[in-house]
Amino acid sequence: MKNNLRKLWQQLRFHIFETDDVIIYWPDFYKGIMLLLFALAIMSGHLLWYVTTYHSDNRIWLNDNYYDLRLLTSYAQIVLTFCVLLIAYIFHNYEKFRLFMGWFIPLYFGLQLIFSAHYVGIYSPAAMAGIINILLIGFVLYQPKVIYSIMVIVAVVVVAICYLTKIDIIPYAPLFSDALDHSAFYKNTFWINSMVVLYTPILFVSAVFFEVLLSQWRRREKKIEVLSQIDGLTNVYNRRYVNDHLQKIYHKQHSAYALVILDLDHFKQINDSYGHEAGDEVLRQVGAILHAAVRGNDVVGRLGGEEFALVLSGCNLDGALEIAERCRSKIAQMDIHLNDGQVLKISASFGVAIEQEGAAPEEITRMADQALYLAKQQGRNQVRHFQELNLASSA
């Protein structure tokens, strides 16, 4: 039993807080189902307060003549809401029905709350605060054309209730007794506590909704941020992230690093001879090899095409050359199996540059590019570093 409850909680937690399916992107029909569940929670809370209050010392502040009627209407609201849920479940496979219910349910939800608000006073703080909360949820959940059309209908009903109350066709706040009506509301402890208690279910439901929404939104934004930094083909960082990372290192004092740029040799021939699908597979496997060959705090990125970069934090020339040589060797030893059974071999040329004091990332990148060009000039499938260019020019 305990394991089942734990499993149920884990599933619930995933669907509420860890899913990428954010509530505001749900179809209107499923948003409506959620509103019906909210309505049941709010109505049940109000009914519980009413029954417990009526059977307490505070009964003197309630209107005895309306107890049976309000009890009946409360149960009727809950049963009717269950019926709407049941109908929605039965006919949920019909597209036109879902479209209609996507509009009808928020209207039903609003009218039910207005009906309840009439019993405690349409102008009361609990009613006004509840209406504002529900409007906020509506504007977050629904498109403007849906929420505005519903607002017009709800506004007409509210105005009608206010007018009928003013001309004494219907009583104002019939739930409360004459003793309360003729007292100073804002000095009556029971009335103040009642407003707080009646608003609490709406506040709780709204708070839960916005907490769930914000949790889902933050997760989605974080995922989008991560995806914007990753190259979709090779699953290593993209050029933008590599450049941003170099800039961050540059603005940190005493942050030494090495930059390695590598280019796959004769990669165009692979695309021309075996097709771009084979070329993509080569890039994916090279990305995996590079990621496995570097240290945990190093950055592997694809600069574009068949060109990759390694940003090696706190690494001197000897360490950078060792890592680059390890990557070169693993790439050269790699067998790439194609779907037709063929096996490809690939090699790569590497250029290494070490961070120079005061040198901008663009300068270090230029130095690594020049070292890469030297590696290609001297036969490819090798590692060269920028200092070799200086030695060659001096000689």
Beta strands, then each sheet from edge to edge (+ up, - down):
strand 1: 237-238
strand 2: 257-264
strand 3: 299-304
strand 4: 307-313
strand 5: 336-337
strand 6: 343-344
strand 7: 348-354
strand 8: 383-385
sheet 1: 1+ 3+ 4- 2+ 7- 8-
sheet 2: 5+ 6-
end
